């Protein structure tokens, strides 16, 4: 158990809908990262937060947004969902920005 | 821009054998970390080992060790006495410590340990 908690574990939704994925980082970790992993693909970096502030943006679509709250948990919002958004979405956290990241179990999103 | 290349899409070895997974990277930076992560069939991402670029000594974690060749920009992972539970995707990753600390990932190597 990495200590990073992601909910829900599985999500099935229809095209055009909006979903929110939640991540609770390890206790004491200030930095949160979001990644997308499509089937049999590597990890695509989406966005990074540090202590509530956005610090880096990767290949995140405009339909996607995220935030980190004062209690350091983070949410990834995906809207106007398309079939191609079906993937495993990982959250990772680290103590500060320059240490290794520990991953949650991921949320498997299926868009039908 | 930094890139990470894993040239072996898939490897398989017999249980108890030693296997080496290769990783090369491209960067002009001098201050960075390198990581190997393991993703078993459960899809959980698990940190295997970490190497700081400023350290000359190769990192070791039990049966896992790296061969870090900074000049050659090579970072291979050696798994000794391989076990069935080592079957997984292995990802090499690079983190620039002087920039935004974003992890740059290789495409992964699928490792199969045969009984």
Interface residues (C-beta under 8 A of the other chain):
Chain A: X2 X31 X33 X37 X42 X43 X45 X48 X55 X56 X58 X88 X90 X92 X97 X98 X100 X101 X102 X103 X105 X106 X108
Chain B: X33 X35 X37 X42 X43 X44 X45 X46 X47 X50 X91 X95 X97 X100 X101 X102 X103 X105 X106 X107 X108
